């Protein structure tokens, strides 16, 4: 069973989902791919909207996620080992999401740079930036797994499921000079080492 919780943030209402295993989702209201691969379970009513009904480890995880967001939106930098993350996805997607978690606060990287890291990690000469972009686009834990820190090869502001304006707001929140980024409307895509955060 997944438990859910609403969090009212400066960029809008966020929905968190998790269970005893860890945090499985964090979605911006109205974003593309809302619910990710656990959408059916969310739609089937296998959740508890009131976080107070989530007892034990599940309740603790949601509370830690809330604390993480409180720190983030109060201009603090949440510690990397606060949360066990359990995003559901393919092995390829999970490898991409792990790389996203390594992007430092207030910095951006390109899809191409992530593709090169993936190629090296998988002992390949080349990795499609498009394939990487697809995995980034399906990131189910927005903000905490920071896909908003990924930009196009020439600094284009693109590829965020929560919307380009939300991406811009998050980058500005972290102190990124977004005036240097080109605003292109394209479809697409939300810090703890990966084993420390319990990332599978």
C-alpha positions, 0 to 999 in steps of 0.5 A, a space after each residue: 500500500 502506498 500512502 500519500 501526502 499533500 505539501 503546499 510549496 512555493 511552486 504549487 501543491 506537491 503530492 508525495 507517495 511512499 510506503 515502508 520501503 521508502 519514498 516512491 513519488 513526488 509530483 507537481 500538481 498537473 505535471 506530465 506522467 503524474 503517478 508514474 508506474 504506480 498510478 494504477 495503485 494510486 487510482 485504485 484507492 490503495 493510498 491514504 490521503 491523510 498522512 496521519 493514517 500512515 503508521 510506522 515506517 511509512 509515516 516516518 518516511 513521509 514526515 522526513 520527505 516533508 522535512 526535506 522540502 521544508 529545508 529546501 524551500 527555506 533556502 537550506 541544503 537538505 542533507 544527502 542521507 535524509 531519505 530512502 528513495 524507492 522510485 519504480 522504473 526500469 534498471 536503465 531509468 534507475 541508473 539515469 536517476 542515480 546520476 541525477 542525484 549527483 548533480 550539485 545544488 545550484 548547478 546544471 548539466 546537459 543531457 549529453 553529459 549524462 549520456 556520456 556518464 551512462 555510456 561509461 557506466 555501461 561500458 559502451 562507446 555511445 549512449 543516446 541522449 534521447 534515451 537518457 532524456 526519456 528516462 529523465 522525463 519519467 523521473 517520479 520523484 521531482 525536486 529531490 531527484 533533481 531533473 530540473 538541473 538538466 538542460 539542453 546542449 546549448 543551455 536550452 531550458 527544456 524537458 521538464 514534466 512539471 512545466 518550463 516555468 516550474 523548472 525556471 522557478 526551481 533553478 532560480 530558487 537554487 541561485 542559478 542565473 537562468 538569464 543565460 538559459 534559452 527558453 525552449 518549450 519541449 516535452 520531457 521530465 524532480 540529493 542524498 550517495 545513492 546507497 546512503 539514500 537507499 536508492 534502488 
